[in-house]
Amino acid sequence: NQRMLLDLMASQPSSFAVAVLAELGADGPRALVSAMMALCDLEQSSFKEEHRIDMHNLLESWLPGLKIPKRDDYRAGGRWARQSYYDAVYAVSVSILDLSQTYIGLKLRIQRVRLNSESDPLPLPLEKTVDFDDNPSKFAAAVRLAQSKIAVADELGTEVIVGLREHTKSSKDCEAVVSAYQDAFEACARVLSLDRLAFQTEWFKAFYRRNYDALMVKSVYENVINDVDSVRTWMEAMRRGAMRMNNPASSDSTSSSHRPDSVTEAVSCEEGDENINFMCPEEYHEQNLVDSILDSIFFDEAERRKIRSDPLARLLISNKKGKYNFTLVTAMGVITEGKKGTELQTAIQRLEKERGVVTIRSDTGTARSIDYNAERIEEAVCQAVELKKPYGLVGYSQGCANGLNFESLMLSGTPDQKELLTSSECGLVCRQLLFSAANGSVHGPATESKVHNLITMFEDFFKYQQGYFSHAFISSTLEVLNGVLDSAAFQKFMGGAKSFLPEDMKSFWRETQHLPHIPTCVLRGVHEDHTTPESLEMLCNLLTKQSGSALHDSQVHVYDAVGYPVYVRNRNGRLLKSTDMGGAIQRTHHWSPLAEEVEFVRTQRDVQRGAFDCAKDRHIFPFCDVNARFGIIQYTESENSEED
């Protein structure tokens, strides 16, 4: 097979050889190193000496200006014995991939449809393209009505917020305010029906974000009240941990006294939440619980103050009853069992029971490339389309990059593939990114550097052993190592690992294109001592040391876990940034959606802290509800609220 490949390459211009090597190194320079070493050490013992190919000369004839290293020169006694053969081949591989950029650009030009050029203006909301001061149109009137409805509702909410915060009223005593906000929701949905880009305007995005954060509070509150899963255990542990983080002086004063080992033991909380115990929430005032939830789950103090003073969060407003005309398609992390996975399983079951939302799991693979996983997501979306309902994408960790890559490939693919996204009956309507790794992770380049150093260290070790072993034994050992490095399993692993490298994600973001009318919700987290499982402590410390900041969830930095490219600036990046609706940063870790999958690493301390017992509903319920609230997700016509 190698000889046939070489014959084909030799029959074409040298640019063809560069293209072939670029395809061999599609998963990065380390994959190309393996291929180059296999080519240079090609087994030719079946040929006579005069018929054997000098691979180094052949490759150099195709790659003018590059010198292909010879292994013998880097062995003990060779002219470059003090240097690393692997380093030398790696440097050549990087140069080859640099030479191949012209080919890569040509290939993408041929294979993918570009809907817009880089110089094209961004699609703007209708509100930004017309003069509203003297515009009597139906749309202008709808915008003014929605803004006035929001203002009226906020004014009424401000009047009752004092009573809510002082616990003299509950949300059930504020029907007029709730009704005013529901009118505002309907008015905003009307605006969005007239202009599907309206959510990108500042006033709409701010109101949407307020509702998303408020629904996050409501989701956790209902889980506590209804005793869902082990949320009460988790919230009690979170409350005690948040109390220590928010009031270090209070924590110091209690350090010498008895500190309970079990979350079921009541501990006094900060002012305004005295004697709260989430193990028996029915004994406390509704707003007292809301205050404690706010302090416990949100990380940023400024965001906590803002949400605390927002009537939307305190009123715990529910959507109208009924089933959603909607399907979820999930793409989970770098380690997953695909469609057999159990991530968020209990929350998915409740979502289907309460809202009729069917969830289809993409059969993505562990440590597979984003292109492979995008194909698996396409298969799942085809199943979703058969249900004749619009769908939304939920990505977790690397699954976010997989989902965004799927969208880009479909948008630039065949008309049938594009129809999977843009169909008015069963197309894509919203995205949810959970702890997104679409901008890579510092773990990627750090691990890449460590792996590289480890390989060169092994090389130095084997050089030393050359004085003690025969040439035949050394050659056999090198052949085995080359076989491992060139194996399908290793190459698949390299393809999956490249999505954590910022450099490779830059190439991804450079070529992607996405729909401008799809709102993106994000859930970001920052770990703290009381929220970190024991099994993630080393990863947390590594990432803090490597990145120079502790603002991460153990695997992704909080400023990278957003719905748009951070390290690439282009038209598509600006488009995605305009669709990112945001979300308050939470006190949690990267494995928050997992339960059964991490049971084998759960320790006694994790049990006491409820580290893996966190509310699973918050990962998908607020996302679905906020989009239903604004008409992005519709209700089924066959259902009515009385029957539900």
Sequence and secondary structure as in RCSB ss.txt:
>XXXX:A:sequence
NQRMLLDLMASQPSSFAVAVLAELGADGPRALVSAMMALCDLEQSSFKEEHRIDMHNLLESWLPGLKIPKRDDYR
AGGRWARQSYYDAVYAVSVSILDLSQTYIGLKLRIQRVRLNSESDPLPLPLEKTVDFDDNPSKFAAAVRLAQSKI
AVADELGTEVIVGLREHTKSSKDCEAVVSAYQDAFEACARVLSLDRLAFQTEWFKAFYRRNYDALMVKSVYENVI
NDVDSVRTWMEAMRRGAMRMNNPASSDSTSSSHRPDSVTEAVSCEEGDENINFMCPEEYHEQNLVDSILDSIFFD
EAERRKIRSDPLARLLISNKKGKYNFTLVTAMGVITEGKKGTELQTAIQRLEKERGVVTIRSDTGTARSIDYNAE
RIEEAVCQAVELKKPYGLVGYSQGCANGLNFESLMLSGTPDQKELLTSSECGLVCRQLLFSAANGSVHGPATESK
VHNLITMFEDFFKYQQGYFSHAFISSTLEVLNGVLDSAAFQKFMGGAKSFLPEDMKSFWRETQHLPHIPTCVLRG
VHEDHTTPESLEMLCNLLTKQSGSALHDSQVHVYDAVGYPVYVRNRNGRLLKSTDMGGAIQRTHHWSPLAEEVEF
VRTQRDVQRGAFDCAKDRHIFPFCDVNARFGIIQYTESENSEED
>XXXX:A:secstr
 HHHHHHHHHTS HHHHHHHHHHHTTT HHHHHHHHHHHHT   TTS GGG   HHHHHHHHSTT     HHHHS
TTSTTTTS HHHHHHHHHHHHHHHTHHHHHHHHHHHS  SS TTS     GGGTS STT  SHHHHHHHHHHHHH
HHHHHHHHHHHHHHHTTS  GGG HHHHHHHHHHHHHHHHHHHH TTGGGSHHHHHHHHHHHHHHHHHHHHHHHH
TT TTHHHHHHHHHHHHHHHH HHHHHHHHTS   SSTTS    STTSTT  TTSGGGS HHHHHHHHHHHHB  
HHHHHHHHT HHHHHT    SS BS EEEEE  SS  GGG  TTHHHHHHHHHHH  EEEE    TT  HHHHHH
HHHHHHHHHHHTTS EEEEEETHHHHHHHHHHHHHHTS HHHHHHHH TTT EEEEEEES  TT  THHHHHHHH
HHHHHHHHHHHHHHHTTTS HHHHHHHHHHHHHHHTSHHHHHHHHHHGGG HHHHHHHHHH    TT  EEEE E
E  GGG  GGGHHHHHHHHHHHS   BSSSSBTTTSSSS SS  SHHHHHHHHHEEE   EE  TTTT SGGGGG
G  HHHHHHTTT   SGGGTHHHHHHHHHTTSS B TT  TTT 
